[in-house]
Amino acid sequence: MAFGFLGRPAETRRREAASDGPQAARNARLEALTETMPGVPYEFRVGPDGEQSIAFIGDGATELLGLAPESDGFYERFVEHIPESHRGAFLQSVEEAVTTRSHWRHEVPFDRPDGERIWLLGSAEPDPQEKGALFRGLLLNITERIEEERRREQVIRRVTDAIVEVDAEWCFTLVNDQAEALYGMKEEHLLGRTLWDVFPRTKGTRFEEEYRRVMRSREPVRFEERFGGMGTWFDIQVYPNPDGGLAFYFDDVTKRKEREEQLREREELLRSITENVSEGIYRSTPEEGIVYANSAFVEMFGYESRDELRAADPSTFYADPAEREALYRQEEEQGGLDGVEVQFQRNDGSTFTGLLSTQQVDAPDGNQVYNDGAVTDITERKGRERRLEQTETLFQNAQDALFLIDVRQKDSAASFTYRRVNPVYERKFGYTEEDVRGRSPEEVFGAETAEFLEEKLQACKRRREPLDYEEKIPLEEGMAYFRTRLAPVIVDGEVKQIVGTPRDITQRKRREQMLKSRRRKIEALYRATSGLLSVETRDAVPGRIAEVLQEVFDFPLRHVGLVEGEMLVPKETVGEDLSRMPEPKAQPLSEDLVATRAIQAGEAVVVESTGGLENDLDYGTLSTLAGIPIGGRGAVVVGKEAGTFDALDLRLLEVLGGYGTLVLGRLEREKRLVQAREEAEEAAQLKSAMLANMSHEVRTPLMSMIGSADLLREDLEEAGLEGEPADMAEQIFRSGQRLRETLDSVLELSRLESGAYTLDDDSAYLDVVVREVAQELNLRAHEKGIRLEVGSPGASVEAGLDETAVRRIVRNLVENAIKFTPEGGKVQVQVEPEDEETALLAVEDTGVGIAEEAREDIFDAFKQESEGLGREYEGSGLGLSIVDRLTTMLGGTIEVESEKGTGTRFAVRLPR
């Protein structure tokens, strides 16, 4: 390397040399010589007695070494700055050169006074003298070369390029894995062989020329050349090794060369393009902007001429100017752009979508870099792509199965093959798109199913309009029903494709069939029970129930038993194969039977396995039994050999049991009424008992009818059937609910009046009861548009009262307040300890209020302020009567405050 010199200017030193004698003149010539030489020249003198010193050192020593260029003591100072690890080798090399009077050359590290370490290459030639010797030499800074060699060593460890090394005799000494793969030869096959033996075709080429040049000069070189023996372009780096050999780094740049060749071809193409090209072509430079644009480009951006285009600010070409900067960065990183979608802006402010491709191209003289670009207006194509994407999205995400059929006309006949199916179709039919693509319906489904489908496809093609039909298709899980729509796709007047949409209606079909079956059973039950309701004696009831079972149901076992005392006595038994079963006998009510379980539960009981009953009866082949109570008076038992019971069948059996309960209850009441007429003194008690009995016996069949109406309503809703049948089912259900509530109130009032109501003396938390009741009724208040508020007592309010009775009081008062409060009103409920012995429950509303003349009657049974068929508010008029009686039973009091049109407040005080 060439270094600048510090100290006195050379011209000044020459002037001084003229007056200092021959030695000064000689030094001046040496110093003048250093101005044209790289490095620092020096003279090293060896005296007769072997003493060593620096006779001359160039001024460059200051810049290179950081040492003053005074000769006296320079050598000693120089040696002190050589690291100890290298100092011995340095001194030994000097001693050998001095002793043999031979050429000296040595590389050594040197620590400058400022702490920087550099590497020096020292060389000198001896000049024998009469006394001693004079060595003239040069110190060169080889730090960069040493660092390069170190980097090379690191690269060798990390590089993924092919690397080989040869010694001074051109024999291979190292071949890495990448080189093995490149040459197709293993390292052991190459080691020891010369480069020229392995690659004789490199002889006489640039490869040989450059390799030998590095071998001679020991200076690294890098070049690119195509090796004909492999048909590959290489980027080759050649470095001299310390052992006298060379290291080669090969990088395959064939693809880059091909791209460069393509760029050159593109340059030629750009020069030859005509104004008829539809794409917008331009050339630009960083300094001048756009230097060329074809007519298509000018027109594409809405300018009148090239000059007008070139005068415009390039940032206005982009709908978003920030996108231009992002594209510049991307272009610099990638060396160009390849088909990037960009929103461009025309001169008039309108926008279009363009496909931008650019490439940097060097000018032929190498002094200029051009950016060549092409813009293709793809606005229409993007529109088509968006429509296709939308269509594809709809096809893939459709909730229904879809298939696409190709229609091909051959002579006079049309053939059909599957083209596509969507994911829903794949899941439903078990065929993927790969399974059906290109196959005919017969190849997919078989001849029988395909014949029907192809007939419909032919009809759709012929009619050239959508076609709807229903079909049955066998699937793995069984036969399925579909309603399919075929729609033709007409191109150039011909049906090219048909889109099919099969919708699974299997569940709907099954529901329809199930509804028909259920409707037939319900109609048959009500026809059959007409005779049951008219029987006159208790003994005739089981026989009539058995007849109904026979007419409506087809169970293998149908059995009716009645309670007589503590025994369940069989009355009627009908079965398909009773010979395998023992004759039914009377059993105690305590026996574990499905019938006794049903009587105890008061509802239908199903036993999935007769083995689960703890009795010794033999049920033959029957495995599943169902018991339906006839109130507490008996039970109906039906049995099956396998499977479970349909929910509708159980509901209908419960209805039948309810009818039986009603008839038996009627007969019993008639008997008691006869007795009651003979005992006039017990008339009042008989009235209450009969009312309670009537409410209970009517409630049992009523619950069965409500359940059947609810089931029918759900079935109609699932089937999607609306209109009169659904309205009638809803009316039956709601009327039954209303009647049940009335009967519950009547039954409860009857129990209160007859003294059958008993209280529990366990403690109850009144505030908890109030919150729970309010939570249950909050939805009803919300639906009516009323705000229901519950005050907090601050602490729990405990009282030794019957919780059920308290809950009934709270519920009746809050329901009453909601009923008589119009939309937008408010109901407030508060419970608090009035004193140590009394708790206050207050229910206040902003409703219609109670007229003063009607207040004294509101606690009477069946009394309301508005009565008769034209009354404004529905209800039995029993709620407040029950509240009054329960409050009295609990030892409390009730007060009412009301103002017509303003609201009402009930205050119930209960003992704690």
Secondary structure, 3 states (H helix, E strand, C coil): CCCCCCCCCHHHHHHHHCCCHHHHHHHHHHHHHHCCCCCEEEEEEECCCCCEEEEEECCHHHHHHCCCCCCCCHHHHHHHCCCHHHHHHHHHHHHHHHHHCCCEEEEEEEECCCCCEEEEEEEEEEEECCCCEEEEEEEEECHHHHHHHHHHHHHHHHCCCEEEEECCCCEEEEECHHHHHHHCCCHHHHCCCEHHHHCHHHCCCHHHHHHHHHHHHCCCEEEEEEECCCCEEEEEEEEECCCCCEEEEEEECHHHHHHHHHHHHHHHHHHHCCCCCCCEEEEEECCCEEEEECHHHHHHCCCCCHHHHHHCCHHHHECCHHHHHHHHHHHHHHCEEEEEEEEEECCCCCEEEEEEEEEEEECCCCCCEEEEEEEEECHHHHHHHHHHHHHHHHHHHCCCCCEEEEEEEECCEEEEEEEEECHHHHHHHCCCHHHHCCCCHHHHHCHHHHHHHHHHHHHHHHHCCCEEEEEEEEECCEEEEEEEEEEEEEECCEEEEEEEEEEECHHHHHHHHHHHHHHHHHHHHHHHHHHHCCCCCCCHHHHHHHHHHHHHCCCCEEEEEEEECCEEEEEEEEECCHHHCCCCCCEECCCCCHHHHHHHHCCCEEECCHHHCCCCCCCCCCCEEEEEECCCCEEEEEEECCCCCCHHHHHHHHHHHHHHHHHHHHHHHHHHHHHHHHCHHHHHHHHHHHHHHHHHHHHHHHHHHHHHHHHHHHHHHHCCCCCHHHHHHHHHHHHHHHHHHHHHHHHHHHHHHHCCCCCCCCCEEHHHHHHHHHHHHHHHHHHHCCEEEECCCCCCCEECCCHHHHHHHHHHHHHHHHHCCCCCCEEEEEEEECCCCEEEEEEEECCCCCCHHHHHHCCCCCCCCCCCCCCCCCCCCCHHHHHHHHHHHCCCEEEEEEECCCEEEEEEEEEC
